[in-house]
Amino acid sequence: MGLSVYRRNQIHDQVYLDDSTGQYLTEVLDYARPASLLYTVEFHADTMFNTVQLRRVGAELEEIVGRQPKLAAAVAHLQALFESIERDRGYLWIYGD
């Protein structure tokens, strides 16, 4: 299965994001450092990030793409998503298998 990624607004209306978002996230998680928020994403449980956490995750993504330029497309996709969630003051929900 893999990771399913959703965005929620402030009243917790939930919208599923396409399969590519889960695939991109999975790609970058392989390079997350142990002390990072990305490292806490569970493949067999649920993870939620709020807008403050998403800013930190965005910085972590920049660090990852600096080490792994091949992930530029995945990082760009995720950064655009995170920015739109921040504008809406929403949440990112990640559901594991």
C-alpha positions, -999 to +999 in steps of 0.1 A: +000+000+000+023+028+012+015+062+026-017+080+020-015+118+023-044+142+031-048+178+039-072+190+065-085+225+070-092+242+104-126+224+108-110+191+098-126+187+064-103+162+047-091+160+011-071+131-003-040+141-022-030+121-053-009+089-051+022+108-063+023+128-031+026+096-010+053+084-034+073+116-032+071+116+005+083+081+007+113+089-015+124+118+007+119+099+040+147+075+031+171+105+036+156+120+067+181+125+096+173+109+129+167+142+148+142+155+122+105+156+121+104+137+088+122+109+106+091+106+129+068+097+100+055+062+107+049+038+078+024+017+099+007+044+119-007+080+114+013+112+115+000+148+116+019+180+110+005+215+118+017+247+101+045+254+125+058+219+121+055+221+083+078+251+083+104+229+100+097+200+076+102+225+047+137+233+060+144+196+064+134+191+028+158+218+016+186+201+035+177+168+019+176+181-016+210+198-009+224+163-003+203+145-029+197+167-059+179+139-077+150+145-053+144+181-065+110+172-082+097+154-051+108+182-028+093+209-051+060+191-051+060+187-013+071+223-007+042+236-029+018+215-009+031+226+024+029+263+014-007+259+004-015+242+037+002+269+056-018+296+037-050+278+047-037+273+083-045+236+079-028+203+087-010+175+068-022+140+077-002+110+067-018+076+071+005+045+071-006+010+061 
